[in-house]
Amino acid sequence: MILANFGTFDVKNYGDSLFPLIVEQQLGHLFSGFIHVSPVGGQAYRDVPRSISYKQFEKESPKIDAVVIGGGNIIHGRRTPLPDYSKVQRTAYPSLWVGAAKVAARQSVPLIVNSPGIPKQPGRLIGPIMRMVFRQASYSSVRDDQSKANLGLCNSAPVRVVPDSALLLNESLGELKSGAGSNEVTVHLNQRYVNGNPVKIAGILDTLSTILNLKVHLLGIGVCHGDDLLAQAVSEVMQTEHRITANPDTVIEVASAIANSQLYIGSSLHGFITASSYAVPALIVADGAQQHKFSGLLQQLDASDRMITSWTGVLDAAREAKLSDPLKNSDFSKNVELSTVRNVLHSHWHGISAALSSHDHQRPMPIRFVPKPQNLVAGLNILEQLPSFLQTRIPGKLTNS
């Protein structure tokens, strides 16, 4: 039995690269082999299975027994600015969901949607295609309530809301904590929350290191987004003793750094998830109003107080703590309780296994008749964006049309 697993496993982004490991660990009892499919293919980390490109998969058309879609904010039809995907910028993401659904339909095998995110509500042209894919699935789920609302299926299909499956990361990677631990706070920086000012952030981290009495460990989690370059720029102007892992070779290196720290603070969702999975206190520096993946996760964990919208806010919170031992302050020392969520996730994987083991896969699959559905979605996205594009070129002309 061979499983085809679709996702962005070919770019150096720690969170995305966890899903091949998780899927193989959770479904290894059902499948003897796995084919991981990504927009361009490759191996971002040495300890993550190599993926093949969607184009290569289409060309070779290997016989498979099931298809899994999932992991990350991949359910959308927009073009991507990622340099890694410059040659497939318009079809990269559509290939991972509507393209994957076409593969399942063509080979008449079950389709599983494993709790990805839907970052924005689809337009009137792409929305029906997206909903058709979810209806086709033998088991479908999204990772937060807003993703389900964006999908717009309401009660017409049993789409489950299941927290990000990386919350079981400690089961997939095993024990990573060393006996001694470290006297460090692991820090992840994202340009969105630094505002192009490494000097200011360096000063904040220097002060934070002194208040917490912890050495800063700068960690490049999303290298494909330039997190490594940002970490290096901040490191160069920091005054306190610290260390930096700007471009890690393995996901184990990232996970171990977080698991063995005293505290994680950063703008990576999966950095926070890793910390929570290994019972490390953690804070997210992000704006939940701009990206619902953060607020959605924290609501599920009953931990909405774990998000601070800026690094200045983090420093203010540290200053308000008991300066004799800030780590004893609740803002910095509270672990996230995962027992309920773990039970939900175990039921989730049990449900996926049951769906894959069932012989009742006779679902309507109209997508099988569309020659290249990922190209169709890319084209429809251009049409959906056309009014706003013209509005910027011809201000006021379209408002009355």
C-alpha positions, 0 to 999 in steps of 0.5 A: 500500500502506497500513500501520496502525501501532498504539502510544501515539504520542499521549502526550508520552513520547519513547520511544513517539513514536520508533516511527512514525519508525522504522517509516516509515524501515524499511518505507517501501520497501514502503508508500506511506502510513502510518496511525498509530493510538493510544488517543485520537489526536493529535500529541505532538511536532511532528516525529512524524506525527499519529495518529488514535484507535482509535475514529476508525479503527474508524468510518472503517474505511480500507482497509489492507494490513498491521497493525503492533503494537509499541513499549513496554510495551503488551501488557497488559489493565490500566487506565491512570492516564494523564490523557491516557487518562482517557476510555479508561482500561480499553480504551486498551492492549487496543485496541493489540494485541487491537483491532489484531489484530481489524483485521487479521483483519477485513481479512484482512491480515498482522499484525506484532508488532514487539518490544513488551514484556509487563510482567507475566504475563497472568491465566488469562482474558486470557492465552489471548487474548494468545497467540491474537493472537501465533499469528495474527501473520505475524511476532511478536516481543517485546523481552526474554526475560521478556516471552516468558516472561510470554506463556507460548507456549513453543515452540507459536509462533515468537515471536522475542526481538528487542532494542528496535528504537530501538537503530537510532535513529541510522539513523532520525534520522541524524547528530545530533552537532555538531562541538564537542559539549558539556560536559554530562551529560544527566540524566533524572529519574523520580519513582519514583527521587526519592522525592518529595525534589527538594532531596535530588536537587538536592544530589546533582546539584550534587555530581555536576556538581562531581565530573564537571566537567560541567554538568547538563542536566535533560531532560524525557523522559516529560512525560506522567508528570510528568517536566517538573514534577519537572525544574523542581522540582529545577532551582529548588533546584540551586546549580550552573550547569545548564540545563533542557529540561523540555518539549521540542517535538520528539523531535529536540530530546531525541535531540540533547541526549543525542547531544551530551552527554558522558554520559547518566544517567537512568531512561528506557529510551529515553534510555539507548537513544538514548545507546547508539545515538549512542555516548554513555556512559550509566547507567540509574538504575532497579530491574531487579527491579521493571521487567524492561525495564531488566535485559532490555535490559542483558542483551542488550547485555552491559552489566548493570553500566550500571544503578544502583538509586538516585541516591545510588548514582550519587554513590557510584560517582562518588566512588569514581572517580579524582577527577582525571578521573572520566570516564576511570573505567570506570563512567562512560566505557564505551560500549555495543557495538552491532555484534551487536545491530545485525545482529540488528535488521537481520535482524529488519526483513528478516524483517518485510519478507519476511513482509509481501511473502509471499502466505502469510497464511492464518492462523486468525483467530478474533478476527474473530468477537469484536465489540469484543475490547478491551472483552472484555479490559477486562472480563476484567481486572476479573474477574481483579482482583476477588479481590485487590480483595475481599481488601483489603475483606474481609481473611481471608475469601477465603483459605479459600474 
